[in-house]
């Protein structure tokens, strides 16, 4: 019997693939688990249309991501924070603050898991320039100060 996978199935295939399986395997495992549907002409057409839409959406997102990376690579990223006269920050700059700065400056949202600090640290504690990776691309990060004089 021919089926269409609606979710990735280990050792069977990926979403949208049409496979030939035994009736019992489909009825007793794949269908109840929500992994596959029967491959009718209508279901095949709907699945194909859904996959094409998903592919087009991914391509558009990749274009936006590529444009963002080009912009941030050329201009870098500056985060302004409070620091003392010695250049020590009152609060360190962490990944969440980098994400917020990207959102504010570039109107692009990045998950903090997609940001890596070159130095093995969870946050920066001093003013200066650092190399970080955003979505796998090396970016210059500048931590600048709003000096507070006490």
N, C-alpha and C positions, 0 to 999 in steps of 0.2 A: 504494500500500500504506500502511496506517495503522501508525504507530509511536508509542511513548511515549518521550520523552526522559528518560534517567536521570541525565544531567548537562547543565549549560547548554551549548548549542551556538551558537557565534557565527553570526549571521545566520539562525538557524533557530528558536530558542526557549529557554525555561527548563525546568528540571526539572519533570516531571509533565505537561507539555503533550503533547497528542496532535496529531500532524502527519501530513499526507499527503505522502509522498515517493516517488520512483521506486525500483523494486526494486533496481536496480544501485547507487544511492547508498546505500541501506541496507546491502546485502550487502558492498559493497566499501569503505565508509568508516565509516558510523555504527556498525554492529555490531562490526567489528574494533577500533575505537577505544573501545568501551565507552560510547558516548554514547546508545544507544537500544536498545530491545527491541521485538519485534513486539507490536502492540496486540491481544492476545487478551482476552476478557472477564475471565479470571482475573487476568491481568497488570494490567489496568485497575483492578480492584477492589483488588488489593494495593497498587498505586501510590497510589490515592486514600486508602487507610487509612494508609499510610506518611506521606503529606503532611499528613493531619489530625493524626496523632500529633506530627509535627514542629512544626506550627503551635501545637498545645496546649502543647508544651514551651517554645516561644519566648515564648508569652504568659505562662506561669508565670515564666520567667526575667525578662521585662520587669517583672512585678509585683514581684519580689524586688529588682530594680535600682531601681525607682521608690521602694520603701520605704526602701532604703538611702540613696538620694539625699536623701529628705526628712529622715531622721535626721541625716545628716552636715551638711546645710545649716543645720539649727537649732542643733546643738551644736558644729559645727566639728571640727577635728582638732588635737590637741596632741602634739607630739613632744618628749620630754625628752632632752637630750644634755649631754655634758660641755662646759663652757666656762670660759674664764679670767675674771678680775675685770672685764675690759674688754668682756665680752660676745662675744668672738671664740670660735668653735667650734674644738675640736681637730680634728674631722672634719666636713666639710660634710654637710648633709642633702640627699640626692639622691632621685631618683624611686623607687629600690628601697627606701629607708627609709620613704618615704611609703606604698608598697604594703604593707610589713610592718606599719606602724602601723594601716593600715585593716584588715588581716587580724586583728590582735590586738584592736583596739577594737570592730570592727563585725562580725567573722566573715564578711567579704565579700572575695572576691579580685578585684583589679583589675590588669589588665596595665599595665606601666609605660608602654606606648605610648599609653594612654588618659589619661595625666596630662600636663598642660601647666602650666609655670610661667609666670605672667604676665610676670615679668621675664625677659629673654633670658639665662638662665643655666642651667647644668646642675645646679647645687646652690646651697643657701643657706649662707653662711659666718658669718652673724651671728644673734644672738638677735633675736626680733621677731615681728611678725605680717605675713603675706604672703597674697596672693590667688593661688589656684591653680585650675585647672580639672580636674575629675575627671569623666570621661564627658561632657564638654561643659558641665557645670554649675559655676558659680563657687562656691568653697568658701573659708572662712577657715582658714588654717593658722597655728598658733602654735608657734614654736620656743622652748621654755623651757629653762632651764638647771638642771643639777646642778652647783652651783658647787664648784670645787676650789680650796681655799686653799693656796697654797705659800709 
